[in-house]
Amino acid sequence: MIRKATCKDASRIAEILIFVKRLNYRSIFNDDYGSFVDLQVYPLAREYAENPDSINNMWVYEDDFVKGVLHAESGRIVELYVDHFFENEGIGSKLIDFAVHELNCTYLWCLDKNTGAKRFYTRHGFIETGEKQLESGTSEYIVKFERHN
C-alpha cells in the first residue's frame, strides 16, 4: 500500500535513502567521506522527526513495513528509492505509477551516470529531454526526463 509518510516513518525513510544512495552513488562520486561521513541515518531521521514539514511531500510503500519512498513536489519526482533488499519486486513501478497518476508528476532529474535509474524511468514512459545541468556542489551532471500523457 502507498500512503502519506508520517513522523513515525522518519527513521525508516532515512535508512532507505542513505543506504540506497551509498550503494548507487559511491561509484559515481568516488567520495568515501561523502558516502560514509556526510551521509548519516541518524541526523536525517532526526530532521524528519523534528520537522514534520520536511516529509509533507513524501509517500511510502508499506507491506508489513516501509520498503520504498517517494518524494514529489509540484509535478516533479524529487526522489524515488526502494530498499535494496526489495528491488525488482515491483515496488518502484508502483511508486512511479502513483506519482504519475495520483500526483500528476511529469518530470524529474536524474544523475547522468545512474544508468539503472535512467533505464527504469525510460521503461515507465519518461523521455530524456537533452537538458542537463551540474548537480549542485559536484562535477557530475543531472539530466531531465519528462513524461507526456
MDTraj code that builds the backbone (N, CA, C; nanometers):
import mdtraj as md
import numpy as np

residues = "MET ILE ARG LYS ALA THR CYS LYS ASP ALA SER ARG ILE ALA GLU ILE LEU ILE PHE VAL LYS ARG LEU ASN TYR ARG SER ILE PHE ASN ASP ASP TYR GLY SER PHE VAL ASP LEU GLN VAL TYR PRO LEU ALA ARG GLU TYR ALA GLU ASN PRO ASP SER ILE ASN ASN MET TRP VAL TYR GLU ASP ASP PHE VAL LYS GLY VAL LEU HIS ALA GLU SER GLY ARG ILE VAL GLU LEU TYR VAL ASP HIS PHE PHE GLU ASN GLU GLY ILE GLY SER LYS LEU ILE ASP PHE ALA VAL HIS GLU LEU ASN CYS THR TYR LEU TRP CYS LEU ASP LYS ASN THR GLY ALA LYS ARG PHE TYR THR ARG HIS GLY PHE ILE GLU THR GLY GLU LYS GLN LEU GLU SER GLY THR SER GLU TYR ILE VAL LYS PHE GLU ARG HIS ASN".split()
xyz = np.array([
    [0.0829, -0.1165, 0.0000],
    [0.0000, 0.0000, 0.0000],
    [0.0884, 0.1243, 0.0000],
    [0.0464, 0.2250, -0.0729],
    [0.1158, 0.3536, -0.0738],
    [0.0346, 0.4496, 0.0118],
    [0.1036, 0.5159, 0.1025],
    [0.0365, 0.6106, 0.1918],
    [0.1282, 0.7284, 0.2187],
    [0.0689, 0.8348, 0.2681],
    [0.1433, 0.9543, 0.3051],
    [0.2396, 0.9204, 0.4193],
    [0.3605, 0.9694, 0.4112],
    [0.4590, 0.9472, 0.5166],
    [0.4212, 1.0257, 0.6415],
    [0.4563, 0.9712, 0.7567],
    [0.4353, 1.0391, 0.8848],
    [0.5680, 1.0451, 0.9598],
    [0.5695, 1.1199, 1.0687],
    [0.6912, 1.1298, 1.1505],
    [0.7357, 0.9937, 1.2024],
    [0.6423, 0.9023, 1.2206],
    [0.6772, 0.7679, 1.2677],
    [0.7626, 0.6925, 1.1654],
    [0.7593, 0.7365, 1.0406],
    [0.8371, 0.6725, 0.9338],
    [0.9776, 0.7300, 0.9214],
    [1.0094, 0.8319, 1.0002],
    [1.1338, 0.9072, 0.9827],
    [1.2589, 0.8204, 0.9770],
    [1.2745, 0.7291, 1.0717],
    [1.3981, 0.6505, 1.0736],
    [1.4055, 0.5539, 0.9561],
    [1.2939, 0.4955, 0.9184],
    [1.2944, 0.4007, 0.8057],
    [1.3196, 0.4740, 0.6743],
    [1.2575, 0.5911, 0.6561],
    [1.2821, 0.6707, 0.5354],
    [1.4304, 0.7065, 0.5276],
    [1.4857, 0.7553, 0.6369],
    [1.6270, 0.7937, 0.6383],
    [1.7168, 0.6744, 0.6070],
    [1.6848, 0.5603, 0.6660],
    [1.7643, 0.4396, 0.6422],
    [1.7641, 0.4024, 0.4942],
    [1.6468, 0.4024, 0.4322],
    [1.6381, 0.3682, 0.2898],
    [1.7164, 0.4684, 0.2062],
    [1.6930, 0.5977, 0.2286],
    [1.7599, 0.6995, 0.1479],
    [1.9118, 0.6914, 0.1597],
    [1.9619, 0.6816, 0.2806],
    [2.1075, 0.6812, 0.2996],
    [2.1717, 0.5567, 0.2392],
    [2.1185, 0.4393, 0.2675],
    [2.1829, 0.3173, 0.2196],
    [2.1726, 0.3005, 0.0689],
    [2.0603, 0.3369, 0.0101],
    [2.0471, 0.3246, -0.1353],
    [2.1362, 0.4276, -0.2043],
    [2.1437, 0.5484, -0.1489],
    [2.2333, 0.6483, -0.2078],
    [2.3778, 0.6009, -0.2012],
    [2.4186, 0.5420, -0.0888],
    [2.5549, 0.4894, -0.0794],
    [2.5802, 0.3842, -0.1870],
    [2.4875, 0.2921, -0.2011],
    [2.5038, 0.1842, -0.2997],
    [2.5096, 0.2382, -0.4429],
    [2.4231, 0.3333, -0.4735],
    [2.4124, 0.3815, -0.6115],
    [2.5119, 0.4901, -0.6483],
    [2.5514, 0.5725, -0.5526],
    [2.6283, 0.6917, -0.5868],
    [2.7756, 0.6858, -0.5510],
    [2.8150, 0.5924, -0.4661],
    [2.9561, 0.5869, -0.4256],
    [3.0473, 0.5716, -0.5469],
    [3.0108, 0.4849, -0.6398],
    [3.0956, 0.4630, -0.7579],
    [3.0897, 0.5805, -0.8556],
    [2.9850, 0.6595, -0.8497],
    [2.9746, 0.7761, -0.9384],
    [3.0576, 0.8918, -0.8836],
    [3.0418, 0.9211, -0.7554],
    [3.1099, 1.0362, -0.6972],
    [3.2504, 1.0050, -0.6463],
    [3.2813, 0.8766, -0.6235],
    [3.4137, 0.8378, -0.5739],
    [3.4542, 0.9213, -0.4521],
    [3.3622, 0.9294, -0.3564],
    [3.3827, 1.0142, -0.2395],
    [3.3411, 0.9376, -0.1144],
    [3.4337, 0.8633, -0.0579],
    [3.4017, 0.7860, 0.0621],
    [3.3652, 0.8754, 0.1795],
    [3.4292, 0.9906, 0.1915],
    [3.3959, 1.0810, 0.3008],
    [3.2486, 1.1226, 0.2887],
    [3.2081, 1.1603, 0.1708],
    [3.0689, 1.1988, 0.1485],
    [2.9737, 1.0834, 0.1729],
    [3.0119, 0.9649, 0.1298],
    [2.9254, 0.8482, 0.1431],
    [2.9113, 0.7983, 0.2855],
    [3.0178, 0.8112, 0.3658],
    [3.0155, 0.7487, 0.4978],
    [3.0260, 0.8461, 0.6151],
    [3.0537, 0.9721, 0.5867],
    [3.0585, 1.0718, 0.6933],
    [2.9448, 1.1725, 0.6756],
    [2.9350, 1.2289, 0.5563],
    [2.8282, 1.3264, 0.5311],
    [2.6902, 1.2607, 0.5302],
    [2.6808, 1.1424, 0.4729],
    [2.5526, 1.0713, 0.4679],
    [2.5381, 0.9842, 0.5926],
    [2.4545, 1.0277, 0.6835],
    [2.4329, 0.9555, 0.8079],
    [2.2827, 0.9408, 0.8330],
    [2.2415, 0.8257, 0.8805],
    [2.0996, 0.7977, 0.9028],
    [2.0421, 0.8818, 1.0165],
    [2.1100, 0.8840, 1.1293],
    [2.0523, 0.9492, 1.2470],
    [2.0193, 1.0971, 1.2265],
    [2.1122, 1.1792, 1.1744],
    [2.0776, 1.3213, 1.1564],
    [1.9593, 1.3419, 1.0607],
    [1.9520, 1.2622, 0.9550],
    [1.8409, 1.2762, 0.8612],
    [1.7098, 1.2322, 0.9266],
    [1.7119, 1.1221, 0.9993],
    [1.5917, 1.0759, 1.0694],
    [1.5466, 1.1799, 1.1711],
    [1.6399, 1.2374, 1.2425],
    [1.6070, 1.3405, 1.3414],
    [1.5438, 1.4614, 1.2730],
    [1.5995, 1.5017, 1.1596],
    [1.5435, 1.6143, 1.0831],
    [1.3979, 1.5873, 1.0456],
    [1.3704, 1.4689, 0.9944],
    [1.2333, 1.4334, 0.9566],
    [1.1418, 1.4282, 1.0788],
    [1.1892, 1.3705, 1.1873],
    [1.1060, 1.3547, 1.3070],
    [1.0763, 1.4891, 1.3741],
    [1.1751, 1.5777, 1.3751],
    [1.1580, 1.7055, 1.4434],
    [1.0916, 1.8116, 1.3576],
    [1.0899, 1.7906, 1.2273],
    [1.0320, 1.8886, 1.1344],
    [0.9325, 1.8187, 1.0421],
    [0.8113, 1.8002, 1.0884],
    [0.7109, 1.7282, 1.0085],
    [0.6911, 1.7853, 0.8680],
    [0.7147, 1.9155, 0.8512],
    [0.7006, 1.9744, 0.7177],
    [0.7997, 1.9147, 0.6183],
    [0.9119, 1.8627, 0.6690],
    [1.0146, 1.8077, 0.5802],
    [0.9686, 1.6796, 0.5097],
    [0.8617, 1.6176, 0.5603],
    [0.8108, 1.4969, 0.4932],
    [0.6703, 1.5174, 0.4378],
    [0.6282, 1.6438, 0.4285],
    [0.4945, 1.6745, 0.3759],
    [0.4699, 1.6173, 0.2366],
    [0.5712, 1.6149, 0.1556],
    [0.5565, 1.5706, 0.0167],
    [0.6176, 1.4333, -0.0072],
    [0.6129, 1.3492, 0.0970],
    [0.6662, 1.2132, 0.0853],
    [0.5556, 1.1112, 0.1046],
    [0.5695, 1.0027, 0.0303],
    [0.4804, 0.8878, 0.0418],
    [0.5681, 0.7653, 0.0591],
    [0.5138, 0.6633, 0.1221],
    [0.5889, 0.5400, 0.1416],
    [0.5096, 0.4220, 0.0871],
    [0.5837, 0.3231, 0.0423],
    [0.5248, 0.1946, 0.0065],
    [0.5442, 0.1055, 0.1278],
    [0.4321, 0.0565, 0.1811],
    [0.4376, -0.0259, 0.3012],
    [0.3703, -0.1599, 0.2754],
    [0.4427, -0.2643, 0.3089],
    [0.3919, -0.4012, 0.3014],
    [0.4525, -0.4712, 0.4233],
    [0.3823, -0.4711, 0.5332],
    [0.4309, -0.5125, 0.6650],
    [0.5207, -0.4061, 0.7273],
    [0.6015, -0.3391, 0.6480],
    [0.6860, -0.2278, 0.6907],
    [0.7242, -0.1492, 0.5669],
    [0.7826, -0.0334, 0.5855],
    [0.8166, 0.0557, 0.4740],
    [0.9315, -0.0037, 0.3935],
    [0.9080, -0.0144, 0.2618],
    [1.0083, -0.0714, 0.1714],
    [1.0525, 0.0257, 0.0623],
    [0.9778, 0.1357, 0.0436],
    [1.0117, 0.2320, -0.0596],
    [0.9621, 0.3705, -0.0236],
    [1.0248, 0.4724, -0.0847],
    [0.9951, 0.6120, -0.0543],
    [0.9827, 0.6912, -0.1834],
    [0.8831, 0.7786, -0.1862],
    [0.8625, 0.8705, -0.2980],
    [0.8537, 1.0112, -0.2417],
    [0.9302, 1.1024, -0.2986],
    [0.9222, 1.2445, -0.2640],
    [0.8855, 1.3162, -0.3936],
    [0.7701, 1.3811, -0.3940],
    [0.7220, 1.4504, -0.5138],
    [0.6675, 1.5869, -0.4764],
    [0.6989, 1.6852, -0.5597],
    [0.6516, 1.8224, -0.5368],
    [0.6244, 1.8903, -0.6690],
    [0.5119, 1.9567, -0.6775],
    [0.4786, 2.0434, -0.7909],
    [0.5005, 1.9762, -0.9260],
    [0.4530, 1.8536, -0.9396],
    [0.4637, 1.7828, -1.0671],
    [0.5989, 1.7193, -1.0931],
    [0.6870, 1.7218, -0.9972],
    [0.8226, 1.6673, -1.0126],
    [0.8453, 1.5524, -0.9159],
    [0.9036, 1.4456, -0.9664],
    [0.9536, 1.3390, -0.8791],
    [1.0903, 1.3857, -0.8320],
    [1.1008, 1.4120, -0.7024],
    [1.2255, 1.4615, -0.6443],
    [1.3159, 1.3443, -0.6079],
    [1.2570, 1.2418, -0.5463],
    [1.3313, 1.1216, -0.5078],
    [1.2385, 1.0023, -0.5152],
    [1.2925, 0.8906, -0.5573],
    [1.2203, 0.7639, -0.5558],
    [1.3237, 0.6559, -0.5261],
    [1.3098, 0.5949, -0.4089],
    [1.4057, 0.4933, -0.3669],
    [1.3344, 0.3724, -0.3089],
    [1.3879, 0.2557, -0.3404],
    [1.3374, 0.1296, -0.2856],
    [1.4529, 0.0643, -0.2114],
    [1.4245, 0.0153, -0.0913],
    [1.5260, -0.0558, -0.0141],
    [1.5900, -0.1623, -0.1032],
    [1.7206, -0.1658, -0.1022],
    [1.7980, -0.2583, -0.1870],
    [1.7498, -0.4038, -0.1753],
    [1.7095, -0.4440, -0.0561],
    [1.6687, -0.5825, -0.0346],
    [1.5362, -0.6167, -0.1018],
    [1.4624, -0.5147, -0.1456],
    [1.3306, -0.5382, -0.2060],
    [1.3226, -0.4876, -0.3491],
    [1.4378, -0.4648, -0.4111],
    [1.4396, -0.4245, -0.5512],
    [1.3867, -0.5384, -0.6380],
    [1.3369, -0.5032, -0.7539],
    [1.2858, -0.5977, -0.8537],
    [1.1630, -0.6742, -0.8060],
    [1.0865, -0.6123, -0.7159],
    [0.9603, -0.6713, -0.6709],
    [0.8401, -0.5876, -0.7143],
    [0.8640, -0.4876, -0.8004],
    [0.7553, -0.4034, -0.8497],
    [0.7232, -0.2836, -0.7629],
    [0.7968, -0.2637, -0.6562],
    [0.7691, -0.1522, -0.5656],
    [0.7974, -0.0184, -0.6334],
    [0.9092, -0.0073, -0.6997],
    [0.9422, 0.1159, -0.7712],
    [0.8396, 0.1477, -0.8779],
    [0.7922, 0.0448, -0.9477],
    [0.6894, 0.0650, -1.0506],
    [0.5604, 0.1173, -0.9894],
    [0.5240, 0.0639, -0.8739],
    [0.4024, 0.1114, -0.8067],
    [0.4193, 0.2563, -0.7620],
    [0.5360, 0.2899, -0.7107],
    [0.5597, 0.4276, -0.6672],
    [0.5599, 0.5256, -0.7842],
    [0.6221, 0.4883, -0.8949],
    [0.6258, 0.5811, -1.0082],
    [0.4875, 0.5940, -1.0718],
    [0.4118, 0.4853, -1.0772],
    [0.2747, 0.4933, -1.1289],
    [0.1895, 0.5835, -1.0403],
    [0.2072, 0.5729, -0.9092],
    [0.1360, 0.6601, -0.8152],
    [0.1741, 0.8061, -0.8405],
    [0.3025, 0.8317, -0.8580],
    [0.3498, 0.9681, -0.8830],
    [0.2877, 1.0260, -1.0093],
    [0.2798, 0.9441, -1.1127],
    [0.2266, 0.9902, -1.2412],
    [0.0749, 1.0064, -1.2363],
    [0.0056, 0.9044, -1.1890],
    [-0.1406, 0.9031, -1.1987],
    [-0.2127, 0.9716, -1.0835],
    [-0.1549, 0.9712, -0.9651],
    [-0.2215, 1.0321, -0.8495],
    [-0.1686, 1.1717, -0.8179],
    [-0.0405, 1.1949, -0.8459],
    [0.0207, 1.3227, -0.8117],
    [0.0510, 1.4073, -0.9355],
    [0.0194, 1.3539, -1.0532],
    [0.0390, 1.4258, -1.1798],
    [0.1833, 1.4704, -1.2031],
    [0.2778, 1.3856, -1.1669],
    [0.4187, 1.4164, -1.1902],
    [0.4513, 1.3957, -1.3376],
    [0.5188, 1.4936, -1.3956],
    [0.5515, 1.4870, -1.5375],
    [0.7004, 1.4978, -1.5659],
    [0.7828, 1.5238, -1.4630],
    [0.9262, 1.5342, -1.4898],
    [1.0084, 1.4998, -1.3669],
    [1.1370, 1.4816, -1.3900],
    [1.2338, 1.4508, -1.2852],
    [1.3733, 1.4787, -1.3375],
    [1.4672, 1.4853, -1.2464],
    [1.6095, 1.4974, -1.2792],
    [1.6805, 1.3740, -1.2255],
    [1.7787, 1.3259, -1.3003],
    [1.8485, 1.2018, -1.2652],
    [1.9969, 1.2197, -1.2950],
    [2.0813, 1.1644, -1.2095],
    [2.2247, 1.1673, -1.2395],
    [2.2504, 1.0998, -1.3736],
    [2.3242, 1.1661, -1.4589],
    [2.3505, 1.1136, -1.5925],
    [2.4194, 0.9777, -1.5883],
    [2.5063, 0.9564, -1.4909],
    [2.5795, 0.8292, -1.4818],
    [2.5010, 0.7186, -1.4120],
    [2.3815, 0.7482, -1.3635],
    [2.2990, 0.6470, -1.2961],
    [2.2180, 0.5725, -1.4018],
    [2.2846, 0.4833, -1.4731],
    [2.2235, 0.4165, -1.5882],
    [2.1048, 0.3285, -1.5495],
    [2.1094, 0.2677, -1.4327],
    [1.9975, 0.1848, -1.3883],
    [1.8708, 0.2674, -1.3705],
    [1.8846, 0.3823, -1.3063],
    [1.7689, 0.4703, -1.2867],
    [1.7187, 0.5222, -1.4206],
    [1.8095, 0.5575, -1.5090],
    [1.7677, 0.6085, -1.6409],
    [1.6886, 0.5027, -1.7178],
    [1.7311, 0.3775, -1.7110],
    [1.6559, 0.2691, -1.7765],
    [1.5180, 0.2533, -1.7130],
    [1.5116, 0.2598, -1.5794],
    [1.3859, 0.2477, -1.5073],
    [1.2880, 0.3569, -1.5499],
    [1.3332, 0.4814, -1.5523],
    [1.2443, 0.5917, -1.5886],
    [1.1993, 0.5806, -1.7341],
    [1.2880, 0.5389, -1.8212],
    [1.2525, 0.5222, -1.9619],
    [1.1470, 0.4127, -1.9784],
    [1.1616, 0.3020, -1.9052],
    [1.0616, 0.1942, -1.9102],
    [0.9243, 0.2416, -1.8648],
    [0.9218, 0.3468, -1.7847],
    [0.7955, 0.3978, -1.7332],
    [0.7468, 0.5225, -1.8057],
    [0.7912, 0.5404, -1.9286],
    [0.7372, 0.6448, -2.0141],
    [0.8029, 0.7803, -2.0058],
    [0.9108, 0.7922, -1.9309],
    [0.9825, 0.9191, -1.9234],
    [1.0883, 0.9212, -2.0338],
    [1.1050, 1.0381, -2.0938],
    [1.1985, 1.0539, -2.2047],
    [1.3014, 1.1599, -2.1675],
    [1.4276, 1.1279, -2.1920],
    [1.5341, 1.2238, -2.1651],
    [1.5199, 1.3412, -2.2613],
    [1.5195, 1.4641, -2.2071],
    [1.4928, 1.5830, -2.2889],
    [1.6176, 1.6404, -2.3549],
    [1.7354, 1.6021, -2.3092],
    [1.8583, 1.6624, -2.3591],
    [1.9053, 1.7774, -2.2705],
    [1.8177, 1.8228, -2.1807],
    [1.8547, 1.9289, -2.0881],
    [1.9372, 1.8684, -1.9747],
    [2.0479, 1.9344, -1.9409],
    [2.1312, 1.8847, -1.8323],
    [2.1923, 2.0025, -1.7589],
    [2.2323, 1.9759, -1.6357],
    [2.2988, 2.0776, -1.5547],
    [2.3863, 2.0075, -1.4522],
    [2.4790, 2.0805, -1.3968],
    [2.5644, 2.0235, -1.2936],
    [2.4845, 2.0030, -1.1662],
    [2.5042, 1.8883, -1.1026],
    [2.4458, 1.8644, -0.9705],
    [2.5169, 1.9575, -0.8732],
    [2.4422, 2.0300, -0.7967],
    [2.4954, 2.1299, -0.7054],
    [2.6099, 2.0742, -0.6199],
    [2.7212, 2.1462, -0.6198],
    [2.8350, 2.1093, -0.5371],
    [2.9184, 1.9942, -0.5897],
    [2.8910, 1.9502, -0.7131],
    [2.9658, 1.8367, -0.7699],
    [3.0105, 1.8684, -0.9122],
    [3.0843, 1.7763, -0.9708],
    [3.1233, 1.7893, -1.1118],
    [3.0416, 1.6928, -1.1988],
    [2.9350, 1.6375, -1.1429],
    [2.8502, 1.5420, -1.2150],
    [2.7241, 1.6106, -1.2686],
    [2.6807, 1.5619, -1.3845],
    [2.5619, 1.6187, -1.4470],
    [2.4360, 1.5419, -1.4086],
    [2.3269, 1.6170, -1.3988],
    [2.1944, 1.5575, -1.3893],
    [2.1227, 1.5892, -1.5198],
    [2.0374, 1.4971, -1.5621],
    [1.9641, 1.5138, -1.6877],
    [1.8143, 1.5136, -1.6580],
    [1.7415, 1.5850, -1.7404],
    [1.5977, 1.5982, -1.7191],
    [1.5229, 1.4932, -1.8011],
    [1.4227, 1.4337, -1.7381],
    [1.3318, 1.3406, -1.8033],
    [1.1908, 1.3985, -1.7924],
    [1.1129, 1.3835, -1.9000],
    [0.9731, 1.4267, -1.8991],
    [0.8858, 1.3150, -1.9465],
    [0.7624, 1.3214, -1.9036],
    [0.6614, 1.2233, -1.9458],
    [0.5419, 1.3005, -1.9975],
    [0.4993, 1.2650, -2.1162],
    [0.3829, 1.3302, -2.1760],
    [0.2684, 1.2310, -2.1797],
    [0.1545, 1.2718, -2.1265],
    [0.0384, 1.1802, -2.1235],
    [-0.0401, 1.1865, -2.2526],
])
top = md.Topology()
chain = top.add_chain()
for i, resn in enumerate(residues, 1):
    res = top.add_residue(resn, chain, resSeq=i)
    for name in ("N", "CA", "C"):
        top.add_atom(name, md.element.get_by_symbol(name[0]), res)
traj = md.Trajectory(xyz[None], top)
